[in-house]
Amino acid sequence: MVQMIRVNVSIGSISADRFWDIRKPVPNIQISTNINVVSIEKKADDLLEVPFVLTITYNPSVAQMNLKGHAYVQGDKGEIEKILKEYDQKKPPAQIILQSISNVVFIESVLISRILNIPPPIPLPMIPEAKSTSLKPMERDYSD
């Protein structure tokens, strides 16, 4: 039986500032995001604690956000040991850990950006325009 890894993400600190005057239109900007896994610490045979920091910067300096928290990774002893060993070997954290952290912090950062009235840090989905079609219905001939 394959044991699944479970990741719970908790945000403990949020800092966000808008620097751009609210009366001025926001110019074209570049947004940089960086998720930094600070460490991976073993808390029990089946539990790891992964502190992280998300930093979002806008260029020009429109705003800045920082979210700090912890991901708690649970799984069987073998999976936990493998994650810890890879971290000790300076390998990137497991994809499920980074994906779980990203899912939580980016959703929260979009909500914060709405509060500050700044562009969201991730691109929102675009709905493609429908191809131009004639609004006139097709004519049918009902004569005999």
Backbone hydrogen bonds, N-H to C=O, Kabsch-Sander energy under -0.5 kcal/mol:
donor,donor_aa,acceptor,acceptor_aa,energy
3,Q,1,M,-0.5
6,R,74,Q,-3.0
8,N,72,Y,-2.4
10,S,70,H,-2.9
12,G,10,S,-0.5
12,G,68,K,-2.6
13,S,68,K,-1.9
15,S,66,N,-2.7
17,D,64,Q,-2.6
19,F,17,D,-0.5
19,F,62,V,-3.1
20,W,62,V,-1.8
24,K,21,D,-1.5
30,Q,59,N,-2.6
32,S,57,T,-2.9
34,N,55,T,-2.0
36,N,34,N,-0.6
36,N,53,V,-3.0
37,V,35,I,-0.6
38,V,36,N,-0.8
38,V,51,P,-2.0
39,S,51,P,-0.9
41,E,49,E,-2.8
43,K,41,E,-0.5
43,K,47,L,-2.6
44,A,47,L,-1.7
47,L,44,A,-1.4
48,L,73,V,-2.4
49,E,41,E,-3.1
50,V,71,A,-2.9
52,F,69,G,-2.5
53,V,36,N,-1.9
54,L,67,L,-3.1
55,T,34,N,-2.5
55,T,53,V,-0.5
56,I,65,M,-2.7
57,T,32,S,-2.4
58,Y,63,A,-1.4
59,N,30,Q,-2.7
62,V,60,P,-2.3
64,Q,17,D,-2.1
65,M,56,I,-2.4
66,N,15,S,-3.0
67,L,54,L,-2.3
68,K,13,S,-2.7
69,G,52,F,-2.0
70,H,10,S,-2.5
71,A,50,V,-2.2
72,Y,8,N,-3.3
73,V,48,L,-2.4
73,V,71,A,-0.6
74,Q,6,R,-3.2
74,Q,72,Y,-0.6
75,G,46,D,-1.4
80,I,76,D,-2.3
81,E,77,K,-2.5
82,K,78,G,-2.1
83,I,79,E,-2.2
84,L,80,I,-2.3
85,K,81,E,-2.7
86,E,82,K,-2.4
87,Y,83,I,-2.0
88,D,84,L,-2.3
89,Q,85,K,-1.4
90,K,87,Y,-1.8
91,K,86,E,-2.6
97,I,94,A,-0.8
98,L,94,A,-1.9
99,Q,95,Q,-2.9
100,S,96,I,-1.9
101,I,97,I,-2.4
102,S,98,L,-2.8
103,N,99,Q,-2.7
104,V,100,S,-1.6
105,V,101,I,-2.7
106,F,102,S,-2.4
107,I,103,N,-1.1
108,E,104,V,-2.1
109,S,105,V,-2.3
110,V,106,F,-1.8
111,L,107,I,-1.7
112,I,108,E,-2.3
113,S,109,S,-2.4
114,R,110,V,-1.6
115,I,111,L,-1.8
116,L,112,I,-2.2
117,N,113,S,-0.6
117,N,114,R,-0.6
118,I,113,S,-2.5
142,Y,140,R,-0.7
